Amino acid sequence: MKTNRPVTVRQEQQHERALYSAVLALRSVEESRNFFRDLCTPAELQAMADRWAVVELLERGLPYREIHKQTGVSVTTIGRVARCLTTGNGYRAVTDRLKLNA
């Protein structure tokens, strides 16, 4: 992303934490949509929505090639999402709360 760091690593971590706190302050899908549309480019939003669609399809047990056919997401990205579902904490926390894996 940035090649020239005008802030320290600690400041960048504080900015990141502030962003996550802002996300936690959102109270509805509509507020979230408006916030993310202001925050992200259309391409960034599409990439995040695509990844979330991949999570849902992986949770349903679809094979990578079928997910690629349905979403257009690369098999490499599908593999990364699958790895994060298995070894990460973020996707799993949300899928458990939303009962996507039920």
A tleap script that builds the chain and sets N, CA, C and O, in Angstrom:
source leaprc.protein.ff14SB
mol = sequence {
  NMET LYS THR ASN ARG PRO VAL THR VAL ARG
  GLN GLU GLN GLN HIE GLU ARG ALA LEU TYR
  SER ALA VAL LEU ALA LEU ARG SER VAL GLU
  GLU SER ARG ASN PHE PHE ARG ASP LEU CYS
  THR PRO ALA GLU LEU GLN ALA MET ALA ASP
  ARG TRP ALA VAL VAL GLU LEU LEU GLU ARG
  GLY LEU PRO TYR ARG GLU ILE HIE LYS GLN
  THR GLY VAL SER VAL THR THR ILE GLY ARG
  VAL ALA ARG CYS LEU THR THR GLY ASN GLY
  TYR ARG ALA VAL THR ASP ARG LEU LYS LEU
  ASN CALA
}
set mol.1.N position { 0.818 -1.180 0.000 }
set mol.1.CA position { 0.000 0.000 0.000 }
set mol.1.C position { 0.872 1.258 0.000 }
set mol.1.O position { 1.323 1.716 -1.050 }
set mol.2.N position { 1.099 1.802 1.186 }
set mol.2.CA position { 1.907 3.022 1.258 }
set mol.2.C position { 3.381 2.665 1.228 }
set mol.2.O position { 3.816 1.733 1.905 }
set mol.3.N position { 4.148 3.406 0.444 }
set mol.3.CA position { 5.591 3.172 0.431 }
set mol.3.C position { 6.301 4.146 1.358 }
set mol.3.O position { 7.387 3.844 1.855 }
set mol.4.N position { 5.715 5.289 1.594 }
set mol.4.CA position { 6.281 6.311 2.461 }
set mol.4.C position { 5.438 6.368 3.732 }
set mol.4.O position { 4.253 6.696 3.676 }
set mol.5.N position { 6.035 6.053 4.862 }
set mol.5.CA position { 5.295 6.009 6.120 }
set mol.5.C position { 5.422 7.335 6.866 }
set mol.5.O position { 6.455 7.603 7.480 }
set mol.6.N position { 4.378 8.168 6.819 }
set mol.6.CA position { 4.436 9.422 7.558 }
set mol.6.C position { 4.171 9.230 9.053 }
set mol.6.O position { 4.341 10.164 9.836 }
set mol.7.N position { 3.751 8.014 9.455 }
set mol.7.CA position { 3.460 7.738 10.856 }
set mol.7.C position { 4.288 6.551 11.317 }
set mol.7.O position { 4.804 5.782 10.506 }
set mol.8.N position { 4.407 6.415 12.617 }
set mol.8.CA position { 5.141 5.283 13.182 }
set mol.8.C position { 4.274 4.033 13.134 }
set mol.8.O position { 3.068 4.108 12.901 }
set mol.9.N position { 4.894 2.899 13.355 }
set mol.9.CA position { 4.152 1.643 13.407 }
set mol.9.C position { 3.121 1.712 14.529 }
set mol.9.O position { 1.992 1.247 14.370 }
set mol.10.N position { 3.504 2.284 15.648 }
set mol.10.CA position { 2.569 2.402 16.786 }
set mol.10.C position { 1.370 3.266 16.409 }
set mol.10.O position { 0.234 2.927 16.743 }
set mol.11.N position { 1.611 4.374 15.719 }
set mol.11.CA position { 0.507 5.233 15.286 }
set mol.11.C position { -0.393 4.493 14.299 }
set mol.11.O position { -1.617 4.612 14.353 }
set mol.12.N position { 0.221 3.734 13.405 }
set mol.12.CA position { -0.563 2.962 12.440 }
set mol.12.C position { -1.437 1.939 13.163 }
set mol.12.O position { -2.589 1.732 12.783 }
set mol.13.N position { -0.900 1.301 14.194 }
set mol.13.CA position { -1.688 0.350 14.984 }
set mol.13.C position { -2.845 1.051 15.682 }
set mol.13.O position { -3.941 0.499 15.775 }
set mol.14.N position { -2.605 2.267 16.173 }
set mol.14.CA position { -3.671 3.040 16.811 }
set mol.14.C position { -4.757 3.393 15.800 }
set mol.14.O position { -5.944 3.353 16.121 }
set mol.15.N position { -4.349 3.738 14.577 }
set mol.15.CA position { -5.316 4.057 13.523 }
set mol.15.C position { -6.157 2.822 13.186 }
set mol.15.O position { -7.371 2.906 12.999 }
set mol.16.N position { -5.484 1.688 13.116 }
set mol.16.CA position { -6.195 0.437 12.811 }
set mol.16.C position { -7.200 0.121 13.914 }
set mol.16.O position { -8.336 -0.259 13.631 }
set mol.17.N position { -6.788 0.275 15.158 }
set mol.17.CA position { -7.695 0.020 16.287 }
set mol.17.C position { -8.881 0.977 16.255 }
set mol.17.O position { -10.011 0.581 16.541 }
set mol.18.N position { -8.626 2.226 15.911 }
set mol.18.CA position { -9.711 3.213 15.808 }
set mol.18.C position { -10.700 2.820 14.710 }
set mol.18.O position { -11.908 3.000 14.861 }
set mol.19.N position { -10.183 2.286 13.617 }
set mol.19.CA position { -11.059 1.823 12.543 }
set mol.19.C position { -11.954 0.693 13.038 }
set mol.19.O position { -13.161 0.713 12.794 }
set mol.20.N position { -11.387 -0.281 13.722 }
set mol.20.CA position { -12.187 -1.395 14.228 }
set mol.20.C position { -13.215 -0.915 15.242 }
set mol.20.O position { -14.333 -1.429 15.284 }
set mol.21.N position { -12.852 0.052 16.047 }
set mol.21.CA position { -13.812 0.631 16.989 }
set mol.21.C position { -14.951 1.320 16.254 }
set mol.21.O position { -16.105 1.242 16.674 }
set mol.22.N position { -14.627 1.995 15.157 }
set mol.22.CA position { -15.662 2.644 14.348 }
set mol.22.C position { -16.617 1.597 13.776 }
set mol.22.O position { -17.830 1.807 13.767 }
set mol.23.N position { -16.084 0.482 13.303 }
set mol.23.CA position { -16.938 -0.577 12.761 }
set mol.23.C position { -17.864 -1.109 13.851 }
set mol.23.O position { -19.039 -1.374 13.595 }
set mol.24.N position { -17.344 -1.264 15.053 }
set mol.24.CA position { -18.172 -1.751 16.157 }
set mol.24.C position { -19.286 -0.776 16.537 }
set mol.24.O position { -20.280 -1.182 17.140 }
set mol.25.N position { -19.133 0.488 16.195 }
set mol.25.CA position { -20.151 1.491 16.510 }
set mol.25.C position { -21.332 1.460 15.540 }
set mol.25.O position { -22.371 2.061 15.814 }
set mol.26.N position { -21.184 0.772 14.421 }
set mol.26.CA position { -22.262 0.708 13.433 }
set mol.26.C position { -23.427 -0.102 13.994 }
set mol.26.O position { -23.227 -1.125 14.648 }
set mol.27.N position { -24.648 0.371 13.730 }
set mol.27.CA position { -25.812 -0.257 14.362 }
set mol.27.C position { -26.785 -0.928 13.411 }
set mol.27.O position { -27.744 -1.553 13.863 }
set mol.28.N position { -26.569 -0.820 12.119 }
set mol.28.CA position { -27.494 -1.453 11.186 }
set mol.28.C position { -26.765 -1.775 9.888 }
set mol.28.O position { -25.663 -1.292 9.631 }
set mol.29.N position { -27.409 -2.598 9.088 }
set mol.29.CA position { -26.851 -2.916 7.778 }
set mol.29.C position { -26.739 -1.634 6.954 }
set mol.29.O position { -25.743 -1.428 6.261 }
set mol.30.N position { -27.743 -0.783 7.024 }
set mol.30.CA position { -27.720 0.461 6.247 }
set mol.30.C position { -26.563 1.369 6.697 }
set mol.30.O position { -25.861 1.929 5.856 }
set mol.31.N position { -26.360 1.517 8.000 }
set mol.31.CA position { -25.214 2.304 8.491 }
set mol.31.C position { -23.905 1.687 8.007 }
set mol.31.O position { -22.997 2.399 7.578 }
set mol.32.N position { -23.814 0.377 8.078 }
set mol.32.CA position { -22.601 -0.316 7.637 }
set mol.32.C position { -22.360 -0.082 6.153 }
set mol.32.O position { -21.240 0.214 5.737 }
set mol.33.N position { -23.417 -0.216 5.359 }
set mol.33.CA position { -23.294 0.004 3.923 }
set mol.33.C position { -22.782 1.412 3.647 }
set mol.33.O position { -21.856 1.593 2.856 }
set mol.34.N position { -23.372 2.400 4.289 }
set mol.34.CA position { -22.957 3.789 4.072 }
set mol.34.C position { -21.511 4.017 4.503 }
set mol.34.O position { -20.751 4.682 3.800 }
set mol.35.N position { -21.134 3.476 5.642 }
set mol.35.CA position { -19.774 3.635 6.151 }
set mol.35.C position { -18.762 3.016 5.195 }
set mol.35.O position { -17.776 3.654 4.826 }
set mol.36.N position { -19.011 1.765 4.794 }
set mol.36.CA position { -18.059 1.080 3.917 }
set mol.36.C position { -18.025 1.697 2.531 }
set mol.36.O position { -16.973 1.699 1.891 }
set mol.37.N position { -19.135 2.216 2.053 }
set mol.37.CA position { -19.121 2.906 0.755 }
set mol.37.C position { -18.289 4.181 0.824 }
set mol.37.O position { -17.640 4.552 -0.154 }
set mol.38.N position { -18.305 4.848 1.965 }
set mol.38.CA position { -17.454 6.028 2.135 }
set mol.38.C position { -15.989 5.634 2.301 }
set mol.38.O position { -15.098 6.312 1.787 }
set mol.39.N position { -15.744 4.555 3.007 }
set mol.39.CA position { -14.392 4.132 3.361 }
set mol.39.C position { -13.641 3.467 2.207 }
set mol.39.O position { -12.441 3.684 2.040 }
set mol.40.N position { -14.336 2.666 1.421 }
set mol.40.CA position { -13.679 1.806 0.434 }
set mol.40.C position { -14.003 2.211 -0.994 }
set mol.40.O position { -15.014 2.859 -1.266 }
set mol.41.N position { -13.127 1.814 -1.889 }
set mol.41.CA position { -13.413 1.974 -3.308 }
set mol.41.C position { -14.418 0.891 -3.716 }
set mol.41.O position { -14.561 -0.110 -3.013 }
set mol.42.N position { -15.111 1.078 -4.834 }
set mol.42.CA position { -16.007 0.019 -5.300 }
set mol.42.C position { -15.284 -1.320 -5.488 }
set mol.42.O position { -15.852 -2.370 -5.190 }
set mol.43.N position { -14.062 -1.295 -5.970 }
set mol.43.CA position { -13.303 -2.539 -6.156 }
set mol.43.C position { -13.001 -3.212 -4.815 }
set mol.43.O position { -13.081 -4.435 -4.705 }
set mol.44.N position { -12.655 -2.425 -3.804 }
set mol.44.CA position { -12.393 -3.000 -2.482 }
set mol.44.C position { -13.656 -3.619 -1.894 }
set mol.44.O position { -13.609 -4.706 -1.319 }
set mol.45.N position { -14.778 -2.931 -2.036 }
set mol.45.CA position { -16.044 -3.475 -1.543 }
set mol.45.C position { -16.392 -4.776 -2.254 }
set mol.45.O position { -16.819 -5.741 -1.621 }
set mol.46.N position { -16.207 -4.799 -3.573 }
set mol.46.CA position { -16.509 -6.007 -4.340 }
set mol.46.C position { -15.620 -7.167 -3.903 }
set mol.46.O position { -16.089 -8.298 -3.774 }
set mol.47.N position { -14.341 -6.887 -3.677 }
set mol.47.CA position { -13.419 -7.938 -3.242 }
set mol.47.C position { -13.841 -8.504 -1.885 }
set mol.47.O position { -13.801 -9.718 -1.682 }
set mol.48.N position { -14.241 -7.642 -0.965 }
set mol.48.CA position { -14.680 -8.121 0.354 }
set mol.48.C position { -15.986 -8.899 0.248 }
set mol.48.O position { -16.138 -9.941 0.886 }
set mol.49.N position { -16.923 -8.409 -0.545 }
set mol.49.CA position { -18.192 -9.120 -0.730 }
set mol.49.C position { -17.948 -10.481 -1.377 }
set mol.49.O position { -18.568 -11.473 -0.994 }
set mol.50.N position { -17.044 -10.529 -2.358 }
set mol.50.CA position { -16.711 -11.799 -3.003 }
set mol.50.C position { -16.131 -12.784 -2.000 }
set mol.50.O position { -16.502 -13.958 -1.998 }
set mol.51.N position { -15.230 -12.321 -1.153 }
set mol.51.CA position { -14.625 -13.213 -0.153 }
set mol.51.C position { -15.678 -13.737 0.809 }
set mol.51.O position { -15.651 -14.906 1.195 }
set mol.52.N position { -16.607 -12.870 1.195 }
set mol.52.CA position { -17.654 -13.316 2.119 }
set mol.52.C position { -18.556 -14.347 1.433 }
set mol.52.O position { -18.989 -15.309 2.067 }
set mol.53.N position { -18.839 -14.149 0.149 }
set mol.53.CA position { -19.613 -15.144 -0.599 }
set mol.53.C position { -18.872 -16.480 -0.619 }
set mol.53.O position { -19.491 -17.538 -0.501 }
set mol.54.N position { -17.558 -16.431 -0.766 }
set mol.54.CA position { -16.738 -17.647 -0.748 }
set mol.54.C position { -16.859 -18.341 0.608 }
set mol.54.O position { -16.991 -19.564 0.668 }
set mol.55.N position { -16.815 -17.576 1.686 }
set mol.55.CA position { -16.969 -18.163 3.025 }
set mol.55.C position { -18.281 -18.941 3.099 }
set mol.55.O position { -18.304 -20.088 3.545 }
set mol.56.N position { -19.351 -18.325 2.669 }
set mol.56.CA position { -20.658 -18.981 2.741 }
set mol.56.C position { -20.695 -20.263 1.907 }
set mol.56.O position { -21.249 -21.273 2.342 }
set mol.57.N position { -20.108 -20.224 0.717 }
set mol.57.CA position { -20.101 -21.410 -0.146 }
set mol.57.C position { -19.196 -22.509 0.402 }
set mol.57.O position { -19.534 -23.689 0.310 }
set mol.58.N position { -18.057 -22.136 0.968 }
set mol.58.CA position { -17.191 -23.127 1.617 }
set mol.58.C position { -17.903 -23.786 2.792 }
set mol.58.O position { -17.787 -24.993 3.002 }
set mol.59.N position { -18.631 -22.994 3.545 }
set mol.59.CA position { -19.367 -23.532 4.692 }
set mol.59.C position { -20.449 -24.518 4.239 }
set mol.59.O position { -20.821 -25.417 4.993 }
set mol.60.N position { -20.949 -24.355 3.030 }
set mol.60.CA position { -21.932 -25.293 2.477 }
set mol.60.C position { -21.271 -26.522 1.876 }
set mol.60.O position { -21.953 -27.456 1.452 }
set mol.61.N position { -19.924 -26.525 1.837 }
set mol.61.CA position { -19.187 -27.690 1.376 }
set mol.61.C position { -18.935 -27.754 -0.118 }
set mol.61.O position { -18.562 -28.808 -0.633 }
set mol.62.N position { -19.130 -26.651 -0.826 }
set mol.62.CA position { -18.897 -26.662 -2.271 }
set mol.62.C position { -17.411 -26.763 -2.583 }
set mol.62.O position { -16.584 -26.204 -1.863 }
set mol.63.N position { -17.069 -27.478 -3.659 }
set mol.63.CA position { -15.667 -27.568 -4.069 }
set mol.63.C position { -15.174 -26.241 -4.647 }
set mol.63.O position { -15.961 -25.423 -5.122 }
set mol.64.N position { -13.869 -26.048 -4.596 }
set mol.64.CA position { -13.266 -24.797 -5.061 }
set mol.64.C position { -13.673 -24.447 -6.491 }
set mol.64.O position { -14.019 -23.301 -6.779 }
set mol.65.N position { -13.630 -25.423 -7.376 }
set mol.65.CA position { -13.942 -25.143 -8.790 }
set mol.65.C position { -15.382 -24.669 -8.957 }
set mol.65.O position { -15.654 -23.794 -9.779 }
set mol.66.N position { -16.296 -25.234 -8.193 }
set mol.66.CA position { -17.703 -24.808 -8.254 }
set mol.66.C position { -17.851 -23.392 -7.701 }
set mol.66.O position { -18.605 -22.583 -8.243 }
set mol.67.N position { -17.139 -23.102 -6.636 }
set mol.67.CA position { -17.171 -21.746 -6.069 }
set mol.67.C position { -16.624 -20.757 -7.092 }
set mol.67.O position { -17.181 -19.675 -7.276 }
set mol.68.N position { -15.540 -21.127 -7.752 }
set mol.68.CA position { -14.966 -20.267 -8.795 }
set mol.68.C position { -15.985 -20.031 -9.900 }
set mol.68.O position { -16.148 -18.903 -10.365 }
set mol.69.N position { -16.671 -21.087 -10.322 }
set mol.69.CA position { -17.676 -20.952 -11.372 }
set mol.69.C position { -18.801 -20.008 -10.950 }
set mol.69.O position { -19.272 -19.202 -11.752 }
set mol.70.N position { -19.225 -20.109 -9.709 }
set mol.70.CA position { -20.344 -19.300 -9.229 }
set mol.70.C position { -19.963 -17.853 -8.953 }
set mol.70.O position { -20.781 -16.952 -9.135 }
set mol.71.N position { -18.733 -17.622 -8.518 }
set mol.71.CA position { -18.350 -16.280 -8.047 }
set mol.71.C position { -17.352 -15.563 -8.936 }
set mol.71.O position { -17.287 -14.334 -8.926 }
set mol.72.N position { -16.567 -16.317 -9.711 }
set mol.72.CA position { -15.493 -15.713 -10.480 }
set mol.72.C position { -14.241 -15.439 -9.662 }
set mol.72.O position { -13.252 -14.933 -10.192 }
set mol.73.N position { -14.274 -15.766 -8.383 }
set mol.73.CA position { -13.117 -15.580 -7.505 }
set mol.73.C position { -12.063 -16.624 -7.860 }
set mol.73.O position { -12.391 -17.783 -8.112 }
set mol.74.N position { -10.794 -16.210 -7.879 }
set mol.74.CA position { -9.721 -17.131 -8.247 }
set mol.74.C position { -9.619 -18.278 -7.245 }
set mol.74.O position { -9.944 -18.130 -6.067 }
set mol.75.N position { -9.163 -19.413 -7.741 }
set mol.75.CA position { -8.983 -20.579 -6.884 }
set mol.75.C position { -7.952 -20.282 -5.795 }
set mol.75.O position { -8.051 -20.801 -4.683 }
set mol.76.N position { -6.969 -19.453 -6.117 }
set mol.76.CA position { -5.967 -19.057 -5.115 }
set mol.76.C position { -6.625 -18.300 -3.964 }
set mol.76.O position { -6.336 -18.576 -2.800 }
set mol.77.N position { -7.499 -17.356 -4.274 }
set mol.77.CA position { -8.194 -16.600 -3.229 }
set mol.77.C position { -9.134 -17.506 -2.453 }
set mol.77.O position { -9.251 -17.383 -1.234 }
set mol.78.N position { -9.800 -18.408 -3.145 }
set mol.78.CA position { -10.682 -19.354 -2.457 }
set mol.78.C position { -9.866 -20.184 -1.465 }
set mol.78.O position { -10.310 -20.421 -0.341 }
set mol.79.N position { -8.688 -20.620 -1.870 }
set mol.79.CA position { -7.813 -21.373 -0.974 }
set mol.79.C position { -7.387 -20.560 0.230 }
set mol.79.O position { -7.325 -21.077 1.345 }
set mol.80.N position { -7.092 -19.281 0.008 }
set mol.80.CA position { -6.710 -18.403 1.125 }
set mol.80.C position { -7.867 -18.248 2.105 }
set mol.80.O position { -7.671 -18.309 3.319 }
set mol.81.N position { -9.071 -18.049 1.577 }
set mol.81.CA position { -10.247 -17.919 2.436 }
set mol.81.C position { -10.455 -19.219 3.210 }
set mol.81.O position { -10.738 -19.192 4.408 }
set mol.82.N position { -10.317 -20.350 2.531 }
set mol.82.CA position { -10.482 -21.648 3.203 }
set mol.82.C position { -9.455 -21.824 4.314 }
set mol.82.O position { -9.780 -22.309 5.398 }
set mol.83.N position { -8.219 -21.428 4.041 }
set mol.83.CA position { -7.168 -21.531 5.060 }
set mol.83.C position { -7.504 -20.650 6.266 }
set mol.83.O position { -7.329 -21.067 7.411 }
set mol.84.N position { -7.986 -19.435 6.008 }
set mol.84.CA position { -8.362 -18.538 7.103 }
set mol.84.C position { -9.543 -19.099 7.893 }
set mol.84.O position { -9.614 -18.932 9.110 }
set mol.85.N position { -10.465 -19.761 7.205 }
set mol.85.CA position { -11.587 -20.390 7.900 }
set mol.85.C position { -11.101 -21.481 8.846 }
set mol.85.O position { -11.659 -21.680 9.925 }
set mol.86.N position { -10.061 -22.179 8.427 }
set mol.86.CA position { -9.534 -23.294 9.210 }
set mol.86.C position { -8.594 -22.830 10.317 }
set mol.86.O position { -8.685 -23.296 11.453 }
set mol.87.N position { -7.686 -21.906 9.982 }
set mol.87.CA position { -6.635 -21.548 10.938 }
set mol.87.C position { -6.811 -20.167 11.557 }
set mol.87.O position { -6.172 -19.859 12.563 }
set mol.88.N position { -7.654 -19.341 10.982 }
set mol.88.CA position { -7.839 -17.990 11.492 }
set mol.88.C position { -8.949 -17.930 12.520 }
set mol.88.O position { -9.530 -18.949 12.892 }
set mol.89.N position { -9.230 -16.729 12.968 }
set mol.89.CA position { -10.256 -16.535 13.983 }
set mol.89.C position { -11.408 -15.644 13.513 }
set mol.89.O position { -12.525 -15.749 14.018 }
set mol.90.N position { -11.131 -14.771 12.550 }
set mol.90.CA position { -12.110 -13.769 12.151 }
set mol.90.C position { -13.337 -14.343 11.468 }
set mol.90.O position { -14.459 -14.121 11.922 }
set mol.91.N position { -13.136 -15.081 10.379 }
set mol.91.CA position { -14.280 -15.662 9.675 }
set mol.91.C position { -15.058 -16.592 10.602 }
set mol.91.O position { -16.287 -16.549 10.652 }
set mol.92.N position { -14.334 -17.427 11.329 }
set mol.92.CA position { -14.995 -18.422 12.177 }
set mol.92.C position { -15.853 -17.761 13.248 }
set mol.92.O position { -16.961 -18.222 13.520 }
set mol.93.N position { -15.363 -16.697 13.853 }
set mol.93.CA position { -16.145 -16.010 14.892 }
set mol.93.C position { -17.483 -15.539 14.324 }
set mol.93.O position { -18.526 -15.685 14.962 }
set mol.94.N position { -17.438 -14.975 13.119 }
set mol.94.CA position { -18.665 -14.449 12.525 }
set mol.94.C position { -19.566 -15.579 12.029 }
set mol.94.O position { -20.779 -15.529 12.237 }
set mol.95.N position { -18.999 -16.592 11.381 }
set mol.95.CA position { -19.851 -17.691 10.909 }
set mol.95.C position { -20.521 -18.400 12.074 }
set mol.95.O position { -21.678 -18.808 11.969 }
set mol.96.N position { -19.812 -18.549 13.175 }
set mol.96.CA position { -20.420 -19.170 14.357 }
set mol.96.C position { -21.567 -18.314 14.881 }
set mol.96.O position { -22.623 -18.841 15.231 }
set mol.97.N position { -21.371 -17.018 14.935 }
set mol.97.CA position { -22.436 -16.137 15.420 }
set mol.97.C position { -23.638 -16.116 14.490 }
set mol.97.O position { -24.781 -16.052 14.941 }
set mol.98.N position { -23.374 -16.171 13.196 }
set mol.98.CA position { -24.458 -16.138 12.219 }
set mol.98.C position { -24.998 -17.524 11.904 }
set mol.98.O position { -25.961 -17.673 11.151 }
set mol.99.N position { -24.368 -18.537 12.487 }
set mol.99.CA position { -24.770 -19.932 12.273 }
set mol.99.C position { -24.680 -20.340 10.809 }
set mol.99.O position { -25.508 -21.112 10.327 }
set mol.100.N position { -23.674 -19.824 10.098 }
set mol.100.CA position { -23.477 -20.187 8.695 }
set mol.100.C position { -23.017 -21.631 8.555 }
set mol.100.O position { -23.207 -22.264 7.516 }
set mol.101.N position { -22.411 -22.134 9.617 }
set mol.101.CA position { -21.874 -23.494 9.521 }
set mol.101.C position { -22.879 -24.530 10.023 }
set mol.101.O position { -22.541 -25.706 10.151 }
set mol.102.N position { -24.090 -24.109 10.302 }
set mol.102.CA position { -25.105 -25.049 10.808 }
set mol.102.C position { -25.836 -25.749 9.680 }
set mol.102.O position { -26.718 -26.569 9.932 }
savepdb mol mol.pdb
quit
